């Protein structure tokens, strides 16, 4: 085929105009009775790490149900099918993609995107179309304070994320001087607001406070100012890249800290791979979930709650099946997967209340959530009927100890004692060797090292390299044939 100059120009223009949104489905082929679930996932951009985890969690639970023949509702089996788009971590894409899911793809229910910012952009679309939407990755309290009816929150609200950390600091660090360095975005600010209340309640002194804008990569000004104030505890962050950079630079600038808790970033397994043990050891984070948490049918029975969905072991097995390139699930995958379980149980409840017509009726399924209190592999789930706010799920504080992520607080869930003043975060002397409560040996006293990135990291650079090569070939061909 001859490539004319005009055709080449059109091709280049099309490619430079930006990506065209094509829907992906999981699984690709589904027959019989089908319940269609729609969502966007951040598979590129700022939230790509968390978005990939979330998508894997949803697909794992859908596969678990479908491998059993589907969801049994009144003796009839219904298969689940997911339709999703890459939102590229941009709120500018959200309204059009969720409109497309509702009007063109004809999904029955919606799962919100990852992050409070993107979730807040999706809520008006769901509400205007009377479509139930479950928030798995939007923890901001503002999500459930705008009066929307069709919202159900699955994860603990942001204002409660670091409440346990305040109690831990009160118990373990009597001379704590806290620095708060948070992203100036909806989620992080909601966490900070609740944390400030908790710190005040515990009588803990805050000596430095700063908010940084999204996209910030240089934190040296904040770190140096906090050091000058004598801060020995760092609480902050926002999402993955900024949280990782904040931790690395704090270590590179030799900030001696007795306790560090950062949002989101340390929860990702690649945090340890990319920063190395000499930085990661001792870094804590609030977590919605751990694979070591005591959530199982026995604990459900003791709590007087019905068990629903796969066990933790089953979830881990199915996660590995659908996403073999990821080492292990982070809490973002668990909360997203539990969203499917929660939705399925509400659909069953709606059927019991109203019959077959309620199975895909957003209003009736939303009402069914009001009386639902269950235990899942993600933990207990229950909402406030008036707002859709999650009130049944507890938060955990986890910490890197050596190469392991362990629960350190609250005490009733703890696997290990908190590592306070980790030796690799104490500067001014020669390096020492210390053994953590988890039993790992840690080399300390030097600057942080950087390891290789995790297998699950999205290879954006490779994709763009291929695109550029194709563009060069097209332009060269157009020029060649134009000269002939």
Beta strands, then each sheet from edge to edge (+ up, - down):
strand 1: 24-26
strand 2: 34-41
strand 3: 71-73
strand 4: 76-86
strand 5: 109-111
strand 6: 133-135
strand 7: 151-153
strand 8: 177-183
strand 9: 205-212
strand 10: 233-237
strand 11: 259-262
strand 12: 283-287
strand 13: 306-307
strand 14: 374-376
strand 15: 379-381
strand 16: 396-401
strand 17: 404-409
strand 18: 433-435
strand 19: 441-443
sheet 1: 1+ 4- 2- 5- 6- 7-
sheet 2: 1+ 4- 3+
sheet 3: 9+ 8+ 10+ 11+ 12+ 16- 17+
sheet 4: 13+ 14+ 15-
sheet 5: 18+ 19-
end
